[in-house]
Every structure is written in C-alpha cells, then in structure tokens.
Amino acid sequence: MIKKYFILFMLLSMGYNIYSHPCENSYELTEEYKIGPQDVLQIKVWGNADFSGTVVVDLKGYIRYQFIGKIKANDLTTAELAQEITKGLEGDYLINPQVTVEVVQYRSQKISISGEVARPGAFFLTKRTTLVEAIAEAGGHKKEAGSEVIIVRLNKNTKTIEKEQVKIDLKKALEGDMNHNIFLKNGDLIFIPIAKTFYIMGEVARPGKYNLEKNISVLKAISLAGGETSKASINRTKIIRIDGKKTTKKNIELNEIVRPNDIIVVPESFF
C-alpha cells in the first residue's frame, strides 16, 4: 500500500523547492512621490501660457526651464519643484505666479515582480504604492503562490551599497496589515515563490496535494483534507519522507509537524 502511494506521489510531484534566509523587515513608510531622471513633467503657470510647457528630467536630475535656466528636480516632490519655479519667476517676471507641476510620464522609479503572479515583469511606480497594489498591477497572485513574499532592496542605512531581504506574510498583507502590506521603494525586486506542498492519501475525505502552512501538524493536515473516513485507522497513520536522496517510511505521531513534500498515508482499519 505504501509503495503504491509513493509511486503516485512521484508521478504528481513537480519537485520545486524555494529556500531563503530571513532578515529584519523595514516597514518605514515612503514619502510622497519624488521626481527622478527621465520623468516627464508638465509645468503650468496659470494665466501665463508662455511660461508653461513640458520638460524632461535629465540623467543628472536637472530640468532646463526657459526663463530660469537649470533647476535641480531630482528627489523633489512636484509641490517642492513648483515652489522653486515660483521663487525664480516671482519679482523678475511675474507677480504672485501660480505654478503647478505634474508628472505626465513616470520613468525614474521601477520595481520588478517575479514568481507566482499572472503577469511578472517590471513596473513603474507612479505614486506611493503598496505591495498588494503592485501584485494587483501584475495580475494578482496565482493559487500556487506560497505564503511568503520576498523583497530584495538596497539598504541605504549602511555606508556601502548592500542589499537586504524583506520577508512578508502574504496573507496578512492581503488582509490589510500595514506591517506587511508595506510601501515599495525604487529598485525593489519582489519574488513570490511557489508554495511548499505535502500530500495526503488513503482514508481521508479529500486526498491530494495541499499547500504547506507554517507549523502544521499531521492532525491539522488530516483536517484540511476533510478529516478521516469511517474506515480510517488514524492512529496507524504513516508518513513517507524524502530528504535529498533518502526516503524513509515510518509511523508518525499526530502532533508531529509536517515537512515539505511529505506524503501522509491514513490506512484503512482492519475491522
């Protein structure tokens, strides 16, 4: 019987494993969108069409405005840049100018999403964007998605350029927990791994493959599979465990924690 279930498992299993190392999460909120190189800006001076126009931020973070000259725009908000232009125009050119700046094409801040989403790829940040909003932009997560999201980002708190890894609980993020549904930063690399799984066979209501939740016991796994049938001998439950090239088969306690790729077998009672 055990051999039969093991063969079935080998036919079903796809053999994917994702490993990552934990790190401290950085949950600080980012500020309002900051202008960057290659962004396209629309400058409007109300009532003065000659002073309005479209400019592109150069690679060094500056714009050239015809009446003032070179203005640093990098890392400013649109409101802050409007204030700088207002200062340059006021007095010499206009009295009490009303200036607004709008980003019409976002080209400077980009994130990348890969893994278990419908449309993986690169996306431009157009505003303060949360993790869940970015996942939605990528078409949503697939049903095969694991319970964690891994974000690799530059750590600006160190003297040298280093990357840190932020691990997020996807379920909590989707529930709106802002400790997990964090705001993204320019350059973030978001990876949603495929879920770790286990198999349960034999005398349960719904045998098959299930996503492995954290610290799930054998008894909870049987419950996820709809519970044991009336023919089950639950106290004789066995497990087939694959550890590298080594495969073990043994009786198991119901409170034991299930591991990735475990095959739980609930046998039929002899009576």
KAMO-V314990 format. One record per residue. N is the residue number from 1. RES is the residue in one small letter. OMEGA is omega as a letter, one per 30 degrees, with the letter a starting at -180 (999 if undefined). Layout:
N:RES:OMEGA, N:RES:OMEGA
This chain:
1:m:a, 2:i:a, 3:k:l, 4:k:a, 5:y:l, 6:f:l, 7:i:l, 8:l:l, 9:f:a, 10:m:l, 11:l:a, 12:l:a, 13:s:l, 14:m:l, 15:g:l, 16:y:l, 17:n:l, 18:i:l, 19:y:l, 20:s:a, 21:h:a, 22:p:l, 23:c:l, 24:e:l, 25:n:l, 26:s:a, 27:y:a, 28:e:l, 29:l:l, 30:t:l, 31:e:l, 32:e:a, 33:y:l, 34:k:l, 35:i:l, 36:g:a, 37:p:l, 38:q:l, 39:d:l, 40:v:a, 41:l:l, 42:q:l, 43:i:l, 44:k:l, 45:v:a, 46:w:a, 47:g:a, 48:n:a, 49:a:a, 50:d:a, 51:f:a, 52:s:l, 53:g:a, 54:t:l, 55:v:l, 56:v:l, 57:v:a, 58:d:a, 59:l:l, 60:k:l, 61:g:a, 62:y:l, 63:i:l, 64:r:a, 65:y:a, 66:q:a, 67:f:a, 68:i:a, 69:g:a, 70:k:l, 71:i:l, 72:k:a, 73:a:a, 74:n:l, 75:d:l, 76:l:l, 77:t:l, 78:t:l, 79:a:l, 80:e:l, 81:l:l, 82:a:l, 83:q:l, 84:e:l, 85:i:l, 86:t:l, 87:k:a, 88:g:a, 89:l:a, 90:e:l, 91:g:a, 92:d:a, 93:y:a, 94:l:l, 95:i:l, 96:n:a, 97:p:l, 98:q:a, 99:v:l, 100:t:l, 101:v:l, 102:e:l, 103:v:a, 104:v:l, 105:q:a, 106:y:a, 107:r:a, 108:s:a, 109:q:a, 110:k:l, 111:i:l, 112:s:l, 113:i:l, 114:s:l, 115:g:a, 116:e:l, 117:v:a, 118:a:a, 119:r:l, 120:p:l, 121:g:a, 122:a:a, 123:f:l, 124:f:l, 125:l:a, 126:t:a, 127:k:l, 128:r:a, 129:t:l, 130:t:l, 131:l:a, 132:v:l, 133:e:l, 134:a:l, 135:i:l, 136:a:l, 137:e:l, 138:a:l, 139:g:l, 140:g:a, 141:h:l, 142:k:l, 143:k:l, 144:e:a, 145:a:l, 146:g:a, 147:s:a, 148:e:l, 149:v:l, 150:i:l, 151:i:l, 152:v:a, 153:r:l, 154:l:l, 155:n:a, 156:k:a, 157:n:l, 158:t:a, 159:k:l, 160:t:l, 161:i:l, 162:e:l, 163:k:l, 164:e:a, 165:q:l, 166:v:l, 167:k:a, 168:i:l, 169:d:a, 170:l:a, 171:k:l, 172:k:l, 173:a:a, 174:l:l, 175:e:l, 176:g:l, 177:d:a, 178:m:l, 179:n:a, 180:h:l, 181:n:a, 182:i:l, 183:f:a, 184:l:a, 185:k:l, 186:n:l, 187:g:l, 188:d:l, 189:l:a, 190:i:a, 191:f:l, 192:i:a, 193:p:l, 194:i:a, 195:a:l, 196:k:a, 197:t:l, 198:f:a, 199:y:l, 200:i:a, 201:m:l, 202:g:a, 203:e:l, 204:v:a, 205:a:a, 206:r:l, 207:p:l, 208:g:a, 209:k:a, 210:y:l, 211:n:a, 212:l:l, 213:e:a, 214:k:l, 215:n:l, 216:i:l, 217:s:l, 218:v:l, 219:l:l, 220:k:l, 221:a:l, 222:i:l, 223:s:l, 224:l:a, 225:a:l, 226:g:l, 227:g:a, 228:e:l, 229:t:l, 230:s:a, 231:k:a, 232:a:l, 233:s:a, 234:i:a, 235:n:l, 236:r:l, 237:t:a, 238:k:l, 239:i:l, 240:i:a, 241:r:l, 242:i:l, 243:d:a, 244:g:l, 245:k:a, 246:k:l, 247:t:l, 248:t:l, 249:k:a, 250:k:l, 251:n:a, 252:i:l, 253:e:a, 254:l:l, 255:n:l, 256:e:a, 257:i:l, 258:v:l, 259:r:l, 260:p:l, 261:n:l, 262:d:l, 263:i:l, 264:i:a, 265:v:l, 266:v:a, 267:p:l, 268:e:l, 269:s:l, 270:f:a, 271:f:999
